[in-house]
Amino acid sequence: MRSIALGGLAAAIVLGVAGCAGAGPAAPAAPVPTGPEVQAQLAELPAPAPESPVLAIATVLEQDDGALLCLGAVAESAPPQCDGPRLLGWDWAAFEHSESGGVRWAQGVAIEGTYDPAARTFTQTGEPMSVAAITMPAIEVPEGTLDDDTIEAMQGDFSAVERADVLGTSGEQGTLVVEVVYDDGTVQAAIDEIYGPGVAFVISALRGDAALPTILEPPMDTAAPVITGETQARLAALPTPSATEPVLAIGTVLDNGTPMLCSNVATSLPPQCGGPEVLGWVWSSVQHEEMNGVRWTDAVAMTVTYDAAAHAVTVVEMLDLAALTMPARESVSGDLDAATQQAVQDELFSLQRPDVLGGGGGNGIAEIEVVYDDGSIQAALDEIYGPGVVHVWSWLR
């Protein structure tokens, strides 16, 4: 089984060690149903409301005259873009935040409140904390037996159903992972009825009483993480390598005025994302969708060069994604204790660089994903923290 963290890029939290209850759900005994009938059933999934306050770990983003609680994917643009329930009771003066283009946002916020799925609002009932101040129990995704084609078909079912409470889906170790805003067990039970047990695993972004955090003692600074001293200066001087020779890029191209290549896409309609500008892009040469003046593709593969200074890729050649055989991303681990790992991760999250896509942590090592690394970013972080502390993932390779 594999432990994962909630909240996408906004939630770099310390995961505790939590074992699985039993051997996990049973493997599916028959072919998994997909298609229009299943989509009609998914449209009728319950949307439970918690009876008591729940914990949210998210990015808070200013929109119009209020604030949004971003529980799903956050487009790493400047300012960021996301979707989520309206956040009531939020005070920008109470939490350190960033601002760009007249938009304010705060990352890594842990906040207790009540959730109303019908009104799609989250009302703050407690003081906001930084994720650096808490530790959360791990969530274990059980291993399943689904093949990639079945997972893709099931994801298509969910994509066809416009539900604001479904934040996204992914395939994990033969299991379809479905992240929703909130589940008290009824959503999992309903999906088990549709697909059969042991097929899908539901994760609730809002955490209830059974999974409330432990406050670290002594408590860390509850403002947004800030890097200081020598480490701050050295991190600010990290190299920004360019790819002058063609490298492989797999992502979504989205145009809301400028074509961008995105690794993470917010599941709105039209979608939202941020990423390097795509130079030489011709929309007439690829299949795409369009809504409200926004055009976007499904996942595409291409070779590109990358200009880090301009934060732009230039298309060299389009590839057949279905024909590519991609090696699995290897598992990395280290020897850091939870507090040290979290401190390093917080410093990395404080970097204001367009080429930093996000990160995570677990298994005793901090992780960061960048648009492109030729090994120089990894080497620089090894110099700062020592080998085996931070692992750098390069999106373009």
C-alpha positions as CSV (number, residue, x, y, z in Angstrom):
1,M,0.0,0.0,0.0
2,R,1.1,3.5,-0.7
3,S,0.7,6.6,1.6
4,I,-0.3,9.8,-0.1
5,A,-0.9,13.4,1.1
6,L,-4.0,15.5,0.6
7,G,-4.5,18.9,-0.9
8,G,-2.2,18.8,-3.9
9,L,0.6,21.3,-4.1
10,A,-0.8,23.4,-1.3
11,A,-0.5,20.7,1.4
12,A,3.0,19.6,2.2
13,I,2.1,18.0,5.5
14,V,4.0,15.6,7.7
15,L,2.5,12.1,7.4
16,G,2.4,9.8,10.4
17,V,2.7,6.1,10.1
18,A,-0.6,4.4,9.8
19,G,-1.2,0.8,9.0
20,C,-4.0,-0.6,6.9
21,A,-7.0,-2.2,8.4
22,G,-6.8,-5.8,7.2
23,A,-5.8,-6.6,3.7
24,G,-7.8,-3.9,2.0
25,P,-10.8,-4.1,-0.2
26,A,-11.3,-7.3,-2.2
27,A,-10.2,-7.3,-5.8
28,P,-12.9,-6.9,-8.4
29,A,-14.3,-10.3,-9.4
30,A,-15.9,-9.2,-12.7
31,P,-15.2,-6.7,-15.5
32,V,-15.7,-3.2,-14.2
33,P,-18.7,-1.4,-15.8
34,T,-18.2,1.9,-17.5
35,G,-20.1,4.1,-19.9
36,P,-23.3,6.2,-20.0
37,E,-25.3,4.1,-17.5
38,V,-22.5,4.4,-15.0
39,Q,-22.2,8.1,-15.6
40,A,-25.9,8.5,-14.8
41,Q,-25.3,6.8,-11.5
42,L,-22.2,8.9,-10.7
43,A,-24.3,12.0,-11.3
44,E,-26.5,10.9,-8.4
45,L,-23.7,10.3,-5.9
46,P,-24.5,11.6,-2.4
47,A,-23.0,14.9,-1.3
48,P,-22.9,14.4,2.5
49,A,-22.6,17.4,4.9
50,P,-20.4,16.9,8.0
51,E,-22.3,17.3,11.3
52,S,-19.3,18.8,13.1
53,P,-16.3,21.0,12.2
54,V,-13.8,19.5,9.8
55,L,-10.2,20.3,8.9
56,A,-9.2,21.7,5.6
57,I,-5.6,21.9,4.3
58,A,-5.6,24.1,1.3
59,T,-4.6,27.2,-0.6
60,V,-6.8,30.3,0.1
61,L,-7.2,32.5,-3.0
62,E,-8.9,35.8,-3.3
63,Q,-11.7,35.9,-6.0
64,D,-14.1,38.7,-6.8
65,D,-15.1,40.1,-3.4
66,G,-14.4,37.0,-1.3
67,A,-12.0,34.1,-0.8
68,L,-12.0,30.5,-2.2
69,L,-10.8,27.4,-0.4
70,C,-8.7,25.6,-3.0
71,L,-8.9,21.9,-2.1
72,G,-8.0,20.4,-5.5
73,A,-5.4,21.2,-8.1
74,V,-3.9,24.7,-8.0
75,A,-2.6,26.1,-11.3
76,E,1.0,27.3,-10.6
77,S,0.6,30.6,-12.4
78,A,1.2,34.0,-10.8
79,P,-1.3,34.6,-9.3
80,P,-2.4,31.0,-8.9
81,Q,-5.8,29.8,-10.2
82,C,-8.1,27.2,-8.7
83,D,-11.6,26.3,-7.8
84,G,-13.3,25.4,-4.6
85,P,-16.0,26.3,-2.0
86,R,-16.4,29.9,-1.0
87,L,-14.5,30.5,2.3
88,L,-16.6,32.6,4.8
89,G,-15.1,34.3,7.8
90,W,-11.6,34.6,6.3
91,D,-9.4,37.6,7.4
92,W,-6.4,38.3,5.2
93,A,-4.7,40.2,8.0
94,A,-4.6,37.0,10.1
95,F,-2.3,35.0,7.8
96,E,0.8,35.8,5.9
97,H,0.1,35.8,2.2
98,S,1.4,36.7,-1.3
99,E,-0.1,39.2,-3.8
100,S,0.3,39.6,-7.5
101,G,-1.8,41.5,-10.0
102,G,-4.2,42.6,-7.3
103,V,-4.9,39.0,-6.2
104,R,-4.0,37.6,-2.8
105,W,-3.3,34.0,-1.9
106,A,-2.0,32.0,1.0
107,Q,-0.5,28.5,0.7
108,G,-0.3,25.7,3.2
109,V,-3.2,26.8,5.3
110,A,-4.8,24.4,7.9
111,I,-8.2,25.6,9.0
112,E,-11.1,24.2,10.9
113,G,-14.7,25.0,9.9
114,T,-18.1,23.8,8.8
115,Y,-19.0,22.7,5.3
116,D,-22.3,23.2,3.5
117,P,-22.3,21.2,0.2
118,A,-25.6,22.6,-1.0
119,A,-24.4,26.2,-0.7
120,R,-20.8,25.2,-1.6
121,T,-19.4,27.2,1.3
122,F,-16.8,26.5,4.1
123,T,-17.2,28.7,7.2
124,Q,-14.1,29.2,9.3
125,T,-14.6,28.3,13.0
126,G,-11.0,28.2,14.2
127,E,-7.8,30.2,13.8
128,P,-5.8,29.4,10.6
129,M,-2.5,27.6,11.1
130,S,0.4,26.7,8.9
131,V,0.7,23.1,7.9
132,A,4.1,23.3,9.5
133,A,2.4,23.4,12.9
134,I,0.6,20.1,12.6
135,T,1.1,16.4,11.8
136,M,-1.5,14.4,10.1
137,P,-2.2,10.6,10.0
138,A,-1.3,8.9,6.7
139,I,-3.8,7.7,4.2
140,E,-3.1,4.3,2.8
141,V,-4.3,3.5,-0.8
142,P,-4.9,-0.2,-1.1
143,E,-3.4,-2.1,-4.0
144,G,-5.9,-3.2,-6.6
145,T,-5.9,-5.2,-9.9
146,L,-7.2,-2.7,-12.4
147,D,-5.3,-2.3,-15.7
148,D,-4.5,1.1,-17.1
149,D,-7.2,0.9,-19.8
150,T,-9.9,0.3,-17.1
151,I,-8.6,3.1,-14.9
152,E,-8.7,5.5,-17.9
153,A,-12.2,4.4,-18.8
154,M,-13.4,5.0,-15.2
155,Q,-11.7,8.4,-15.2
156,G,-13.6,9.2,-18.3
157,D,-16.8,8.4,-16.5
158,F,-16.0,10.9,-13.7
159,S,-14.9,13.6,-16.3
160,A,-18.2,13.3,-18.1
161,V,-20.1,14.1,-14.8
162,E,-19.9,17.7,-13.8
163,R,-19.8,17.5,-10.0
164,A,-18.1,20.3,-8.1
165,D,-17.5,18.1,-5.1
166,V,-15.3,15.7,-7.1
167,L,-11.8,17.2,-7.1
168,G,-10.1,14.7,-9.3
169,T,-9.2,11.1,-10.0
170,S,-5.9,9.1,-10.5
171,G,-4.7,5.6,-10.8
172,E,-2.6,4.3,-7.9
173,Q,-1.3,0.7,-7.8
174,G,-4.2,-0.8,-9.7
175,T,-6.8,1.3,-7.8
176,L,-8.8,4.3,-9.0
177,V,-8.4,7.0,-6.4
178,V,-11.3,9.5,-6.2
179,E,-10.7,12.7,-4.3
180,V,-13.9,14.5,-3.1
181,V,-14.5,17.6,-1.0
182,Y,-16.0,15.5,1.8
183,D,-17.1,11.9,2.4
184,D,-18.5,10.4,5.6
185,G,-18.4,6.9,4.0
186,T,-21.6,7.3,2.0
187,V,-19.8,8.3,-1.2
188,Q,-17.4,5.3,-0.9
189,A,-20.4,3.0,-0.4
190,A,-22.2,4.4,-3.4
191,I,-19.2,4.0,-5.7
192,D,-18.8,0.5,-4.4
193,E,-22.4,-0.2,-5.4
194,I,-21.7,1.2,-8.9
195,Y,-18.3,-0.4,-9.7
196,G,-18.1,-3.2,-7.1
197,P,-15.9,-3.3,-4.0
198,G,-12.1,-3.1,-4.2
199,V,-12.2,-1.0,-7.4
200,A,-12.2,2.7,-6.3
201,F,-10.8,4.3,-3.1
202,V,-12.4,7.6,-2.0
203,I,-10.3,10.3,-0.3
204,S,-12.0,13.1,1.6
205,A,-10.2,16.4,1.3
206,L,-11.9,17.7,4.4
207,R,-10.9,15.6,7.4
208,G,-13.3,14.7,10.2
209,D,-12.9,13.8,13.9
210,A,-11.2,10.5,13.1
211,A,-8.3,12.2,11.4
212,L,-7.8,15.5,13.2
213,P,-4.2,16.7,13.4
214,T,-1.7,16.6,16.3
215,I,-0.3,20.0,17.2
216,L,3.5,19.8,17.3
217,E,5.1,20.6,20.6
218,P,6.7,23.1,20.8
219,P,4.4,24.7,18.2
220,M,6.1,26.1,15.1
221,D,5.5,29.5,13.7
222,T,1.9,29.5,12.5
223,A,2.5,32.1,9.9
224,A,3.2,31.0,6.3
225,P,6.6,29.3,6.1
226,V,9.5,31.7,5.6
227,I,13.1,30.8,4.8
228,T,15.7,32.7,6.7
229,G,19.4,33.2,7.1
230,E,22.1,31.5,5.0
231,T,19.7,28.9,3.7
232,Q,17.5,31.6,2.3
233,A,20.3,33.2,0.4
234,R,21.6,29.9,-1.0
235,L,18.1,28.8,-2.1
236,A,17.6,32.1,-3.8
237,A,20.7,31.4,-5.9
238,L,19.7,28.0,-7.1
239,P,20.5,27.5,-10.8
240,T,17.8,27.8,-13.5
241,P,19.0,25.4,-16.2
242,S,17.6,25.6,-19.8
243,A,17.2,22.6,-22.1
244,T,19.0,23.6,-25.3
245,E,18.7,20.1,-26.8
246,P,15.2,18.5,-27.3
247,V,13.6,16.9,-24.2
248,L,10.4,15.1,-23.8
249,A,7.3,17.0,-22.5
250,I,4.0,15.4,-21.6
251,G,1.2,17.7,-20.5
252,T,-1.9,19.7,-21.5
253,V,-1.7,22.7,-23.7
254,L,-4.2,25.4,-22.6
255,D,-4.7,28.8,-24.2
256,N,-6.5,31.6,-22.3
257,G,-4.7,34.3,-24.2
258,T,-1.3,32.6,-24.4
259,P,-0.7,28.9,-25.0
260,M,0.7,27.3,-21.9
261,L,2.1,23.8,-21.2
262,C,0.6,22.5,-18.0
263,S,1.5,19.5,-15.8
264,N,-1.4,20.0,-13.4
265,V,-4.8,21.2,-14.5
266,A,-7.6,22.4,-12.3
267,T,-10.8,20.3,-12.9
268,S,-13.1,23.2,-13.8
269,L,-14.9,23.8,-17.1
270,P,-13.1,25.3,-18.9
271,P,-10.0,24.0,-17.1
272,Q,-7.4,26.2,-15.5
273,C,-3.7,25.8,-15.3
274,G,-0.4,27.6,-15.5
275,G,3.0,26.7,-16.9
276,P,5.6,27.8,-19.4
277,E,4.5,29.5,-22.6
278,V,4.5,27.3,-25.7
279,L,6.2,28.9,-28.7
280,G,5.4,27.6,-32.1
281,W,2.1,26.1,-31.2
282,V,-0.5,25.7,-33.9
283,W,-4.0,24.9,-32.7
284,S,-5.2,23.8,-36.1
285,S,-2.7,20.9,-36.0
286,V,-4.1,19.2,-32.9
287,Q,-7.4,18.0,-31.6
288,H,-8.7,20.3,-28.9
289,E,-11.8,21.6,-27.1
290,E,-13.0,25.2,-26.6
291,M,-15.3,26.9,-24.2
292,N,-15.7,30.6,-23.3
293,G,-12.8,31.6,-25.5
294,V,-10.4,29.0,-23.8
295,R,-8.9,26.2,-25.8
296,W,-7.2,23.1,-24.4
297,T,-6.0,19.7,-25.4
298,D,-6.0,16.3,-23.7
299,A,-2.6,15.1,-22.7
300,V,-0.1,15.4,-25.5
301,A,3.5,14.4,-26.0
302,M,6.2,16.4,-27.8
303,T,9.9,17.2,-27.8
304,V,10.7,20.7,-26.8
305,T,13.5,23.0,-25.9
306,Y,13.2,25.1,-22.7
307,D,14.3,28.6,-22.1
308,A,14.3,29.1,-18.4
309,A,14.9,32.8,-18.5
310,A,11.8,33.3,-20.7
311,H,10.0,30.4,-19.0
312,A,9.0,29.1,-22.4
313,V,9.2,25.9,-24.4
314,T,9.6,25.7,-28.1
315,V,7.9,22.8,-29.9
316,V,10.4,20.6,-31.9
317,E,8.3,17.6,-32.8
318,M,4.8,16.3,-31.8
319,L,4.8,12.6,-30.7
320,D,2.2,9.9,-30.4
321,L,1.5,9.6,-26.7
322,A,-0.1,6.2,-27.0
323,A,3.0,4.8,-28.6
324,L,5.3,5.9,-25.8
325,T,6.5,3.5,-23.2
326,M,7.3,5.6,-20.1
327,P,9.4,4.1,-17.3
328,A,7.7,4.2,-13.9
329,R,8.7,6.9,-11.5
330,E,11.0,5.2,-9.0
331,S,10.3,5.4,-5.3
332,V,12.7,7.5,-3.2
333,S,13.3,7.4,0.5
334,G,15.6,8.8,3.1
335,D,16.5,9.0,6.8
336,L,15.0,12.3,7.8
337,D,12.9,12.5,10.9
338,A,9.4,14.0,10.4
339,A,10.2,17.4,11.9
340,T,13.4,17.9,9.8
341,Q,11.7,16.7,6.6
342,Q,8.8,19.2,7.2
343,A,11.2,22.1,7.9
344,V,13.1,21.4,4.6
345,Q,9.8,21.0,2.7
346,D,8.5,24.3,4.1
347,E,11.7,26.1,2.9
348,L,11.3,24.6,-0.6
349,F,7.6,25.6,-0.7
350,S,8.6,29.2,0.1
351,L,10.5,29.5,-3.2
352,Q,8.8,32.0,-5.5
353,R,10.0,30.6,-8.8
354,P,7.9,29.9,-11.9
355,D,9.8,26.7,-12.7
356,V,8.9,25.2,-9.3
357,L,5.8,23.1,-9.9
358,G,5.4,21.8,-6.4
359,G,6.6,19.0,-4.2
360,G,5.7,16.6,-1.4
361,G,7.4,14.4,1.1
362,G,7.3,11.1,2.8
363,N,9.5,8.1,3.4
364,G,12.1,10.3,5.1
365,I,12.9,12.6,2.2
366,A,11.7,16.0,0.9
367,E,10.8,16.2,-2.8
368,I,10.4,19.1,-5.2
369,E,9.3,19.0,-8.9
370,V,10.7,21.6,-11.3
371,V,10.0,22.2,-15.0
372,Y,13.5,21.1,-15.9
373,D,16.7,20.0,-14.2
374,D,19.9,18.9,-15.9
375,G,21.3,17.8,-12.5
376,S,22.5,21.2,-11.4
377,I,19.5,21.9,-9.2
378,Q,19.9,18.5,-7.5
379,A,23.6,19.1,-7.0
380,A,23.0,22.6,-5.5
381,L,20.4,21.3,-3.0
382,D,22.8,18.5,-2.1
383,E,25.3,21.2,-1.3
384,I,22.9,23.1,0.8
385,Y,21.3,20.2,2.8
386,G,23.5,17.3,2.2
387,P,22.9,14.2,-0.1
388,G,19.7,12.3,0.5
389,V,17.7,15.1,2.0
390,V,16.0,16.5,-1.1
391,H,15.0,14.7,-4.3
392,V,14.4,16.8,-7.4
393,W,12.0,15.6,-10.1
394,S,12.3,17.1,-13.6
395,W,9.1,17.3,-15.5
396,L,10.8,17.7,-18.8
397,R,13.3,14.9,-19.4
